[in-house]
Amino acid sequence: MTADKANRVSSVETLAFIRANCAAHDIEATTAAGTLTAFEVKSIGISDDEFEVILRSIAQGVSGGPAPVYAGPNYLLFRVYEAAKQLTAFHGTRVAIVIIDAVTWSSFDLALEGHWLDWAHPMFFDANEAWERFIENQMHRYPNVMTELTQVVRDIDRVWVVRRLGGYQYRLEYEFP
């Protein structure tokens, strides 16, 4: 294993019990050693803007445009925050799993590979107006997102970033403490 791939590997204990669709989180598991773990799974698919580029490329040939560089890591952090909020009341190991579709992976890979997100002190990057509108709209659901983001995300034990390759194939790309 190369040094730059160190955060991409996870050891998995044998599970003695697993239950899906729990009320407060998606999955709950107990290891043979009795350790309780809750998992909250969030998915990131293709954005409307990316979908429009695909449609234009089908209709008109090669298409594209500038991509906001901080939108991906900001949205990833927001989805981790959502998962962390759902895991808040669980007493045990808490894991946020974010599954990113292969088509949109390029919006996140640079930031993940470059370790742009500081998981010990997570915060959003300054971004474009579209991001500002998005986070303003989310404040209706999460009025304290800007003030509690760092603490809520730091309270979970692990973040798994998984890439959906196609069909039902998934690969753990990154694990952050």
Protein Blocks (a to p, Z undefined) as FASTA:
>chain_A
ZZklmmmpccddddfbdcehifkbmbdcddfkopacddddddddddfklmmmmmmmmmno
padddddfklmmmmmmmmmmmmmmmmmmpgcdddddddddfklmmmmmmmmmnomaafkl
gcdddddfklmmmmmmmmmmmmmlmmmmmmmmmmpmbdcddddfbhjbccdfbdcZZ
